[in-house]
Amino acid sequence: MPIRYTRARAHFEQRCAVEEALDLLAFLAANPKASVSLARCTGMHTALVQVLLAFRPPLHGSAIMPELAPLLPLLAGASGATAPVHN
């Protein structure tokens, strides 16, 4: 399974696909203080990025996937924080 769950953390491992999005959503909704480890993530579907943007859990580890690096500042932050909207 590309995302492994422990009591308080979701561990992204290898390439994480769209099929993982609903499980991640349910986990973060049920565990508002949970964090996410990206240390072993090599790829992530944009649906998972959207879930992370919605919940903004604390992130741990450096992502192996360089394409994710520019998104890390957007994904990090306190849960419930919102980004400004630009028209």
C-alpha positions as CSV (number, residue, x, y, z in Angstrom):
1,M,0.0,0.0,0.0
2,P,1.6,3.3,-1.0
3,I,0.3,5.1,2.1
4,R,0.9,3.4,5.4
5,Y,-1.0,4.6,8.4
6,T,0.0,4.6,12.0
7,R,-1.9,6.1,15.0
8,A,-0.8,9.7,14.3
9,R,0.9,9.7,10.9
10,A,0.4,8.9,7.3
11,H,3.6,7.6,5.6
12,F,3.7,8.2,1.9
13,E,5.8,5.4,0.4
14,Q,6.8,5.2,-3.2
15,R,4.3,6.4,-5.8
16,C,0.9,7.4,-4.3
17,A,-2.1,7.1,-6.7
18,V,-5.5,8.7,-6.9
19,E,-7.0,5.6,-5.3
20,E,-5.4,6.6,-2.0
21,A,-7.1,10.0,-1.8
22,L,-10.3,8.9,0.0
23,D,-8.5,6.9,2.6
24,L,-6.2,9.9,3.3
25,L,-9.2,12.2,3.5
26,A,-10.9,9.9,6.0
27,F,-7.7,9.5,8.1
28,L,-7.0,13.2,8.3
29,A,-10.6,14.0,9.1
30,A,-10.7,11.4,11.9
31,N,-7.3,12.4,13.2
32,P,-7.0,16.2,13.2
33,K,-3.6,16.2,14.9
34,A,-2.1,13.7,12.5
35,S,1.0,14.4,10.5
36,V,2.3,13.2,7.1
37,S,5.7,11.8,6.3
38,L,7.0,12.4,2.8
39,A,10.4,10.8,3.3
40,R,9.8,7.9,1.0
41,C,7.4,9.5,-1.5
42,T,8.5,9.2,-5.1
43,G,5.3,10.4,-6.7
44,M,1.9,11.8,-5.7
45,H,-1.3,12.2,-7.6
46,T,-2.8,15.7,-7.6
47,A,-5.9,14.4,-5.7
48,L,-3.5,13.7,-2.7
49,V,-2.1,17.2,-3.1
50,Q,-5.6,18.6,-2.8
51,V,-6.3,16.7,0.3
52,L,-3.1,17.9,1.9
53,L,-4.0,21.5,0.9
54,A,-7.4,21.1,2.5
55,F,-6.1,19.8,5.8
56,R,-2.6,21.2,5.9
57,P,-1.2,18.6,8.3
58,P,2.4,19.0,9.6
59,L,4.8,17.4,7.1
60,H,7.9,15.4,8.0
61,G,10.8,14.2,5.9
62,S,12.2,15.5,2.6
63,A,10.4,14.3,-0.5
64,I,12.5,12.3,-2.9
65,M,10.5,13.6,-5.7
66,P,11.9,17.0,-6.8
67,E,8.6,18.1,-8.5
68,L,7.0,18.3,-5.0
69,A,9.7,20.7,-3.6
70,P,8.0,23.9,-4.8
71,L,4.7,22.8,-3.3
72,L,6.0,22.1,0.2
73,P,5.6,25.7,1.4
74,L,2.0,25.6,0.2
75,L,1.3,22.3,1.9
76,A,2.9,23.1,5.2
77,G,1.0,25.1,7.8
78,A,-1.5,24.9,10.6
79,S,-4.6,22.9,9.9
80,G,-7.4,25.1,8.7
81,A,-5.2,27.8,7.4
82,T,-6.3,29.2,4.1
83,A,-4.2,30.6,1.3
84,P,-5.1,34.0,-0.2
85,V,-7.2,34.0,-3.4
86,H,-5.8,35.8,-6.4
87,N,-8.1,36.8,-9.2
